[in-house]
Amino acid sequence: MKQWFRYGLGRLDTARDQPSIAAGITAFESSMRDIRELVVALATSRTFRYRTPGTAEVLP
């Protein structure tokens, strides 16, 4: 999940991302390791949906 998370967000994970990663792992394992559920868990995670802007980044 961590590698999918890093790829999907385009950055390394931080301590604040751990709840989203843990929830994704739980969803993946409870679905008998269905890769589709892993992708859904990543895309619906709070971290993926509500990102914070970078240091020099201005969001419109």
N, C-alpha and C positions, 0 to 999 in steps of 0.2 A: 504494500500500500504506500509506503514512503516514497518509493521510486515513482509510482504513478502520480502521487501528490506533487512531487517535485517537478515532474514533467508538465503536469496540468497547470500548475501555477507559475512555472518558469523561474522558480527560486528554491532555495533550501528551506527546509522546515525549521521552525523555531519552537520554543517551549509553549508559546501561545497556540500553536497549531495542534498540539497533542490530543486535545479532546476530539477534534475533527478526524484525526488519523485513527484514534481508538474506535470511534463510531464506525468508520469505514471498514476497519478490520472485523469488527463484530458483525456488520451486515454481510460482509464477504463470507465469513466462516459459517454464519447461520443459513446462508443460501447454498450450502454444500459447495462452496468455492466456485460459484458461477461468476465468471469474469464480467458479465453484464451488470450484475449487482455491484461489483466493485466500481465500475465507471459511474453508475447511477449514484452511489454513495459519495463519490468524489464531486460530481457535478451539483449535488444537492447540499453539500456541506456548507456551513456558514462561512468558512474561510474562503471557499471558492466563490460564493455569491457576493460577499461583501468584503472586498479587499480594501486595504488602506493605501493611499497614494505614496509613492516613493518620495525621497527627500526633495528632489528638484522637480517633481512632477505636479502639474496642475490639472485637475480633472474638470471638464466642462460642466 
